[in-house]
Amino acid sequence: MKKHLFIVVAILVFSLHGFSGRILAADDVVKIKRIALMPFDTFTVENMPFDMTRFISDCLVKNEFEVISQDILENFLAKRRIRRTEFLDKPTIREMGTALKANILMLGSVDLLEDGENPQIAMNAQMINCFDSSVVWASSISRTGDDFATFLGIGRITSLQKLIGITVEELLSDLPSTVNVIVDMDSSSITPIEISYAGFSPNVLRGGETTRVSIEVKEITKKLRDIRAFVLDSEIDLKTKDGRCYTGTTSAPFIDGVYSLKIYVSDRWNRLFSVNSAANLTVHNSPPEVTLLFQKRLISPNNDGINDYIQFFPELLKAISLESWRVEITDKDGNIVRSEDGFGMLPTDFFWRGENNQYTTVKDGTYFCQLFVEDKAGNRTSIAKEKIEVDKTPPETTVVLAEENEESLTLSLKIKDISKIADWKVIIYDRTGAEAGKFEGEGNIPATIVCPVKEKSKEDLSPEEEGGLTYSLEVRDIAGNRLQIERQPLKCPESKVTEPEKKKDEWVEDF
């Protein structure tokens, strides 16, 4: 009875916990013996070839490592049509370890190689565990010939070949001698089956929506017997035609969050292996939160170098993946004058130079900017319209001589502009052309200016001195538009013409 109870409990434990990892597995420490060395870039400097892979290989052999022949390695890669390191996925690395009996895969690159009086080199390398594809060591280094010179310049290296040899030895000086591996109790050192691809499509969606699951299995040393996949406790019905690619559909959980795809595979001996977090499914039900930040809201697109464009910054308030975005600038009637859209993350900033979609400058007036975004789950949102003013026209100014007497002149000024006045300056000249008064300030220009003058009477003026009153004016608005007038005559206000009163009709009694 106790024996049967033990078997039932063991089966139950296997069913509940066997999927969390390799069955009856333990860590072991293995001495690094054989290294598969991926080719490093080979450079030619001044017709002198440098085989960087040979430099690395010789240094590894010097450190008592066995380096797999480049011919054997290239034959392995050619059969699998692998031409560059970016095609080396986890299953291929593990298969390489099994096929070539390699403990470690080493790869790297040379980022800089220059010859001359002061040769230079910069390179990096890393070692990958062929058992689990983890990185067990990585390093980078950069050296120049001057690095080895003393205070008096003694010891400087001028030979690039010598510098390469010293740099490679220094780069590989701290290589590990052992690596941790997971070993099954039945002495099988490598998982016989590998998941080469797993993913959701789409992988970001709203709760309750349907997504497609794709899984690709690669058999390394043994045949696959069974495969099962779960999201939380929901099993996905997987189907296959070739025993290698499996597909199925599932509904996303309703609550926001990131959910892992768990895959369980068993081999012909019914040994069970699990792959946690093979792929992630993101559920997002809320619309994105974004805003637009403005440094200014006034633009003067007249190519004078002042406020010719406006810059605004979009900001995503919550970290989320966006599918698309669109920016629209509309006029006061709601007509779109300028628009731009794109996919993926928002740009860091936007520029508007006061042009419409036909690249012609828009008219002065009020415009509105609005940002629309959609996340990968299909949630959409937009910000409230942000107001922008366009003013590329200098202020309109009228200056007339309102009153004149022997002691002063009174000027009447009228300013018309979309924007506020930043600063102004008025200079008045008497009839001799001499400066009679200068007035300036910031902000709005006053409606009247009184200028004290002491003029000669017209009878006392010589023919050369006799002339009219003049003025100069400079007004600049906050948009940067400037009006400048030089020595224009002061005009008197136009007198109003009054119409004679009409005589009232007289009633004449005439019978």
C-alpha positions, 0 to 999 in steps of 0.5 A, spaced: 500 500 500 505 504 501 509 503 495 503 504 491 502 511 494 509 513 493 508 512 486 501 516 485 505 521 489 511 521 484 506 521 478 503 527 481 509 531 483 511 530 476 505 532 473 505 539 477 512 541 477 516 537 472 515 542 467 519 548 471 525 545 468 530 539 466 528 533 470 533 530 475 538 535 473 544 538 476 550 543 475 557 540 473 563 544 472 567 542 466 574 544 464 574 548 457 578 544 452 575 545 445 574 552 442 570 554 436 573 560 433 569 564 429 573 568 424 575 575 426 575 581 420 581 580 416 584 587 414 590 589 409 594 595 412 599 598 406 599 592 402 600 588 409 595 583 410 593 581 418 589 575 419 586 577 426 583 570 427 590 567 426 593 572 432 587 569 436 588 562 435 595 562 436 594 566 443 589 561 445 593 555 443 599 558 447 594 558 453 593 551 452 586 551 449 585 546 443 582 550 437 578 547 432 580 547 425 577 553 421 576 548 415 572 543 420 568 550 423 567 552 416 564 546 413 559 546 419 557 553 418 556 552 410 552 546 411 547 550 415 548 556 410 551 561 416 555 566 413 555 571 419 555 571 426 548 574 427 545 568 424 548 564 430 542 562 434 541 558 440 540 551 437 545 552 432 550 554 438 548 548 442 548 543 435 555 546 434 557 544 441 555 537 440 557 536 433 564 539 434 565 537 441 566 544 443 565 547 450 566 554 447 564 558 441 569 565 441 567 570 436 569 578 436 571 583 431 576 589 430 573 596 431 579 600 429 586 598 425 591 603 423 598 603 421 603 609 422 608 612 426 603 611 432 599 605 430 592 603 433 588 597 434 581 596 438 577 590 438 572 586 442 571 578 444 566 574 447 566 566 449 559 563 449 557 556 453 555 551 447 551 547 452 546 553 454 548 559 449 550 563 455 556 568 455 561 566 460 566 571 458 567 578 454 572 583 454 574 589 449 581 593 449 584 599 445 591 600 444 596 605 441 603 605 440 604 611 445 601 607 450 607 604 451 612 610 451 615 612 458 616 619 459 622 620 455 618 616 449 622 610 450 618 604 449 614 607 444 611 601 439 611 603 431 610 596 429 603 595 428 604 587 427 607 587 434 602 592 437 597 587 435 600 581 438 601 585 445 594 587 445 591 580 443 595 577 449 592 582 453 585 581 451 585 574 452 589 574 459 583 573 463 580 567 460 576 562 464 578 555 465 572 552 466 564 553 465 558 550 468 553 546 465 547 542 466 548 535 466 542 530 467 543 524 471 543 519 465 549 523 463 546 526 457 549 533 457 545 537 452 538 537 451 536 533 445 530 538 443 531 545 442 525 551 441 528 555 435 523 560 435 516 561 439 512 567 438 505 570 438 502 574 432 500 579 434 504 579 441 501 586 443 493 586 444 487 588 448 484 583 453 480 577 450 482 578 443 485 572 439 492 571 437 496 566 433 502 562 436 507 559 432 513 554 435 519 551 431 522 545 434 529 543 432 531 536 434 539 536 436 540 529 438 533 526 439 527 525 436 521 529 439 515 525 442 510 530 444 509 538 445 505 542 449 504 550 450 500 554 455 499 561 457 497 561 464 493 555 465 490 555 458 493 550 454 493 551 446 491 546 441 497 546 437 497 543 430 503 541 425 504 538 418 511 536 418 513 535 426 517 541 426 513 547 425 507 548 430 501 553 430 495 554 434 490 560 437 489 562 443 485 568 447 489 573 451 487 574 458 483 580 460 487 583 465 493 588 463 500 585 464 505 581 460 504 573 460 509 568 458 508 562 453 511 556 457 513 550 452 514 543 454 517 537 450 518 530 451 523 525 447 522 518 445 524 516 452 518 520 455 523 525 458 520 532 459 523 538 458 521 545 459 522 552 456 519 558 460 518 565 457 519 562 450 515 568 448 511 574 451 504 576 450 502 583 452 495 585 454 494 593 454 487 595 454 488 603 456 489 608 451 496 611 451 498 617 455 502 622 451 503 630 451 506 635 447 511 640 450 512 647 447 518 652 448 514 657 444 507 658 441 509 664 436 512 663 429 514 668 424 516 664 418 519 670 413 527 667 413 530 673 417 533 668 422 528 670 428 522 665 430 522 662 423 520 655 426 517 652 432 519 646 435 515 642 440 516 635 443 512 629 444 512 625 450 510 618 452 507 618 459 507 611 460 512 606 457 508 602 451 510 600 444 506 604 439 504 602 432 503 609 429 503 616 430 500 622 426 501 630 427 496 635 424 496 642 424 489 645 422 487 653 421 481 656 425 476 653 420 479 646 422 482 645 415 489 641 415 494 645 413 500 640 415 500 633 417 506 628 418 505 621 420 509 615 422 510 608 425 513 605 431 516 610 437 515 617 437 520 622 434 524 626 439 521 632 436 517 636 431 519 642 427 514 646 423 516 652 419 510 655 417 509 651 411 503 647 408 503 640 405 504 644 398 511 647 402 508 654 401 508 659 407 501 659 410 497 666 412 498 670 418 493 667 423 491 662 429 493 655 428 492 648 432 497 642 433 494 636 435 498 629 436 494 622 435 497 615 437 495 608 436 499 603 440 500 596 438 494 593 442 489 598 437 488 603 443 488 610 440 488 617 443 489 624 441 491 630 445 487 637 446 489 642 440 495 646 442 494 653 439 500 656 435 500 663 432 503 665 425 505 672 424 510 674 419 508 681 418 511 687 421 507 692 425 503 697 421 504 704 424 501 711 423 505 717 425 501 724 425 503 731 427 497 732 432 499 739 435 505 744 434 506 750 438 512 754 439 515 750 445 513 743 443 510 738 438 505 733 439 505 726 435 499 721 435 501 714 434 497 708 432 500 701 432 496 695 429 499 688 429 497 681 431 503 680 436 505 684 442 510 690 441 517 688 444 520 695 443 520 701 439 524 707 438 522 714 435 526 720 433 524 727 431 527 732 427 526 739 427 526 743 420 533 744 420 534 737 420 537 737 427 535 731 432 529 735 437 527 729 441 529 721 442 524 716 445 524 709 446 521 703 450 519 696 451 512 694 450 506 698 447 508 704 444 504 710 447 498 713 443 501 720 444 508 723 444 510 730 446 517 733 444 519 740 447 522 744 441 525 751 440 524 753 433 526 759 429 520 762 426 519 762 419 521 769 418 528 767 421 530 761 417 534 761 411 532 758 405 537 753 406 534 751 413 527 752 411 524 745 411 519 740 414 518 736 420 521 729 420 521 723 424 524 716 424 521 710 427 523 703 429 518 698 432 519 690 433 514 685 435 515 679 440 515 675 433 521 678 431 518 682 425 521 689 425 518 696 422 523 701 420 522 708 417 528 713 416 526 721 416 519 721 413 515 727 413 511 728 419 504 729 416 498 733 419 491 729 421 487 730 415 481 735 417 474 732 417 470 735 411 463 737 414 457 737 410 453 744 410 447 743 414 441 741 409 435 747 410 429 744 413 423 744 408 418 749 409 411 748 409 408 753 404 401 754 405 399 756 398 392 755 395 
